[in-house]
Amino acid sequence: MIIKNGYVFQEDKSFTQKDLYLENGRIAEDSSKLTDLTEVDAAGLYVLPGLVDIHSHGAVGYDFSDGNMEGLKEILKYEYSHGVTSYCPTSMTVEKDMLRHIFSAMKNWQDEKGMSHVPGINMEGPFLDAGKKGAHREECILPPDPQFFRELNEACGHRIRLVTLAPNMENAMEFIRELKGETVISLGHSSTDYDTAKEAFRQGACHVTHLYNAMNPLAHRAPGLIGAASENESCVAELICDGIHIHESMVRAAFKLFPGRIALISDSMRAAGMKDGVYDLGGQQVTVNGSLATLADGTIAGSATNLYDGMRNAVAFGIPLGEAVAAATMVPAKSIGIYDESGSLTPGKRADVLLADRDLNLVRVL
């Protein structure tokens, strides 16, 4: 296939008007060996890499923590139709036996056509700080446990790409030292102070779970996790850009604090793609009104949006287009170690390609 005359996103975050070649599900170097010469006219359109959502719990009435693989397929169909071509289903803090069931269900997972590719799983709980639990269930929170992590990773066929850890919990540093070579360790859901966070990064953590949310704020005498993470040039910070979780001014600030290191995420729950109403999130009731999802006590829960809309929001908030696209593609792909396969339109990679108009309306997913 030849995508003609589009403005193709480049690895330097610019756009170049050129043709793009696809062959057998991969991006080809040129047209010399193409067997499919079908042409797609992309004149006046942006040609973008498929988006990479590394943190999302569910959509269209389903949640990964249901442990229902048919439900996961429905989530992946929805995500694919909204430009998310790589997707890490994300677990909640639930009972240990339920976690065993959820992760075991992924053991023999196979991608299917018309769905987002699943490069791995995001394990958000249960190794969290109860004081910053957010929408997670306090009674199911556990101290960091390498043995339990390895049990779940074995159960799902070693698919856990990312695990969230509160570094101020007992045994957290030992957990980081022991597992840093086996998965990406993200700091979050924590009231940690600056020094503890800085030590956790020194031990091998390299990621932050939904920056600003479920952590102490950045303060001039107590910079906390945000300050420590911003100083670590190898640290990637997730950012929910639904216009609810974070004020647009702080979105702009995040891109300045973490230049080239922001990974946009949806953190969506099962209400994404659904009408307003009451939904379940990890065993708790969530009321959704517009884009706002809250627990009974008013705590903001996961979002009711998708990553593509989050990327569009970032642009509307003043983030340069190239930076916003990179934050939804290149940065998350690099952060979980799949940039050799996804995240840019480089020859040899998966042919995950989006066409969008100049207002970023999604025109086609290829």
Solvent accessible surface area in square Angstrom, and as a share of the most:
residue,aa,sasa,rsa
1,M,39,0.17
2,I,19,0.10
3,I,1,0.00
4,K,55,0.23
5,N,65,0.33
6,G,0,0.00
7,Y,60,0.23
8,V,3,0.02
9,F,4,0.02
10,Q,46,0.20
11,E,86,0.38
12,D,109,0.56
13,K,58,0.25
14,S,49,0.31
15,F,54,0.22
16,T,62,0.36
17,Q,98,0.44
18,K,86,0.36
19,D,35,0.18
20,L,10,0.05
21,Y,46,0.18
22,L,15,0.07
23,E,28,0.13
24,N,138,0.71
25,G,53,0.51
26,R,90,0.33
27,I,3,0.02
28,A,24,0.19
29,E,135,0.61
30,D,67,0.34
31,S,51,0.33
32,S,91,0.59
33,K,175,0.74
34,L,18,0.09
35,T,115,0.67
36,D,60,0.31
37,L,116,0.58
38,T,73,0.43
39,E,109,0.49
40,V,15,0.08
41,D,104,0.54
42,A,0,0.00
43,A,57,0.44
44,G,37,0.36
45,L,30,0.15
46,Y,28,0.10
47,V,0,0.00
48,L,0,0.00
49,P,1,0.01
50,G,2,0.02
51,L,0,0.00
52,V,1,0.01
53,D,0,0.00
54,I,0,0.00
55,H,1,0.00
56,S,0,0.00
57,H,4,0.02
58,G,0,0.00
59,A,0,0.00
60,V,40,0.23
61,G,24,0.23
62,Y,77,0.29
63,D,4,0.02
64,F,3,0.01
65,S,11,0.07
66,D,52,0.27
67,G,9,0.09
68,N,65,0.33
69,M,38,0.17
70,E,111,0.50
71,G,2,0.02
72,L,3,0.01
73,K,43,0.18
74,E,64,0.29
75,I,0,0.00
76,L,0,0.00
77,K,93,0.39
78,Y,26,0.10
79,E,0,0.00
80,Y,55,0.21
81,S,66,0.42
82,H,63,0.28
83,G,0,0.00
84,V,0,0.00
85,T,4,0.02
86,S,0,0.00
87,Y,1,0.00
88,C,2,0.01
89,P,0,0.00
90,T,0,0.00
91,S,0,0.00
92,M,4,0.02
93,T,1,0.00
94,V,9,0.05
95,E,82,0.37
96,K,76,0.32
97,D,101,0.53
98,M,60,0.27
99,L,0,0.00
100,R,84,0.31
101,H,94,0.42
102,I,0,0.00
103,F,0,0.00
104,S,53,0.34
105,A,33,0.26
106,M,0,0.00
107,K,90,0.38
108,N,125,0.64
109,W,19,0.07
110,Q,138,0.61
111,D,62,0.32
112,E,77,0.35
113,K,206,0.87
114,G,37,0.35
115,M,17,0.08
116,S,0,0.00
117,H,39,0.17
118,V,6,0.03
119,P,17,0.11
120,G,0,0.00
121,I,0,0.00
122,N,2,0.01
123,M,0,0.00
124,E,3,0.01
125,G,0,0.00
126,P,0,0.00
127,F,0,0.00
128,L,1,0.00
129,D,11,0.06
130,A,38,0.30
131,G,65,0.62
132,K,54,0.23
133,K,65,0.28
134,G,26,0.25
135,A,10,0.08
136,H,4,0.02
137,R,44,0.16
138,E,95,0.43
139,E,130,0.58
140,C,11,0.07
141,I,32,0.16
142,L,45,0.22
143,P,86,0.54
144,P,4,0.03
145,D,46,0.24
146,P,17,0.11
147,Q,147,0.65
148,F,5,0.02
149,F,0,0.00
150,R,88,0.32
151,E,70,0.31
152,L,0,0.00
153,N,8,0.04
154,E,93,0.42
155,A,25,0.20
156,C,0,0.00
157,G,32,0.31
158,H,123,0.55
159,R,60,0.22
160,I,6,0.03
161,R,80,0.29
162,L,2,0.01
163,V,0,0.00
164,T,2,0.01
165,L,0,0.00
166,A,0,0.00
167,P,4,0.02
168,N,53,0.27
169,M,55,0.25
170,E,152,0.68
171,N,57,0.29
172,A,1,0.01
173,M,36,0.16
174,E,81,0.36
175,F,0,0.00
176,I,0,0.00
177,R,114,0.42
178,E,84,0.38
179,L,0,0.00
180,K,107,0.45
181,G,76,0.74
182,E,77,0.35
183,T,16,0.09
184,V,26,0.15
185,I,1,0.01
186,S,0,0.00
187,L,0,0.00
188,G,0,0.00
189,H,6,0.03
190,S,1,0.00
191,S,45,0.29
192,T,3,0.02
193,D,82,0.43
194,Y,50,0.19
195,D,103,0.53
196,T,38,0.22
197,A,0,0.00
198,K,108,0.46
199,E,55,0.25
200,A,0,0.00
201,F,15,0.06
202,R,175,0.64
203,Q,20,0.09
204,G,26,0.25
205,A,3,0.03
206,C,44,0.26
207,H,1,0.00
208,V,0,0.00
209,T,1,0.00
210,H,8,0.04
211,L,0,0.00
212,Y,37,0.14
213,N,33,0.17
214,A,25,0.19
215,M,9,0.04
216,N,49,0.25
217,P,99,0.62
218,L,81,0.40
219,A,41,0.32
220,H,159,0.71
221,R,202,0.74
222,A,62,0.48
223,P,40,0.25
224,G,4,0.04
225,L,2,0.01
226,I,3,0.01
227,G,8,0.07
228,A,4,0.03
229,A,0,0.00
230,S,21,0.14
231,E,110,0.49
232,N,34,0.17
233,E,152,0.68
234,S,81,0.52
235,C,0,0.00
236,V,20,0.12
237,A,0,0.00
238,E,0,0.00
239,L,0,0.00
240,I,1,0.00
241,C,3,0.02
242,D,13,0.07
243,G,40,0.38
244,I,62,0.31
245,H,25,0.11
246,I,9,0.05
247,H,124,0.55
248,E,68,0.31
249,S,49,0.32
250,M,80,0.36
251,V,0,0.00
252,R,83,0.30
253,A,30,0.23
254,A,0,0.00
255,F,27,0.11
256,K,163,0.69
257,L,57,0.29
258,F,0,0.00
259,P,90,0.57
260,G,39,0.38
261,R,27,0.10
262,I,3,0.01
263,A,0,0.00
264,L,1,0.00
265,I,2,0.01
266,S,2,0.01
267,D,10,0.05
268,S,0,0.00
269,M,0,0.00
270,R,28,0.10
271,A,2,0.01
272,A,0,0.00
273,G,50,0.48
274,M,87,0.39
275,K,167,0.71
276,D,75,0.39
277,G,28,0.27
278,V,90,0.52
279,Y,32,0.12
280,D,58,0.30
281,L,2,0.01
282,G,7,0.06
283,G,53,0.51
284,Q,44,0.19
285,Q,135,0.60
286,V,0,0.00
287,T,71,0.41
288,V,5,0.03
289,N,107,0.55
290,G,48,0.46
291,S,54,0.35
292,L,69,0.34
293,A,1,0.01
294,T,27,0.16
295,L,17,0.09
296,A,110,0.85
297,D,116,0.60
298,G,47,0.45
299,T,45,0.26
300,I,71,0.36
301,A,4,0.03
302,G,6,0.06
303,S,1,0.01
304,A,21,0.16
305,T,20,0.12
306,N,5,0.03
307,L,1,0.00
308,Y,8,0.03
309,D,56,0.29
310,G,3,0.03
311,M,0,0.00
312,R,84,0.31
313,N,41,0.21
314,A,0,0.00
315,V,46,0.27
316,A,84,0.65
317,F,31,0.13
318,G,51,0.49
319,I,9,0.05
320,P,85,0.54
321,L,36,0.18
322,G,10,0.10
323,E,56,0.25
324,A,0,0.00
325,V,0,0.00
326,A,2,0.01
327,A,2,0.02
328,A,0,0.00
329,T,0,0.00
330,M,11,0.05
331,V,14,0.08
332,P,0,0.00
333,A,0,0.00
334,K,110,0.47
335,S,16,0.11
336,I,4,0.02
337,G,53,0.51
338,I,9,0.05
339,Y,46,0.17
340,D,108,0.56
341,E,61,0.27
342,S,6,0.04
343,G,4,0.04
344,S,4,0.03
345,L,15,0.08
346,T,46,0.27
347,P,59,0.37
348,G,49,0.47
349,K,13,0.06
350,R,63,0.23
351,A,17,0.13
352,D,20,0.10
353,V,0,0.00
354,L,0,0.00
355,L,3,0.02
356,A,0,0.00
357,D,39,0.20
358,R,127,0.47
359,D,104,0.54
360,L,10,0.05
361,N,64,0.33
362,L,52,0.26
363,V,81,0.46
364,R,107,0.39
365,V,33,0.19
366,L,35,0.17
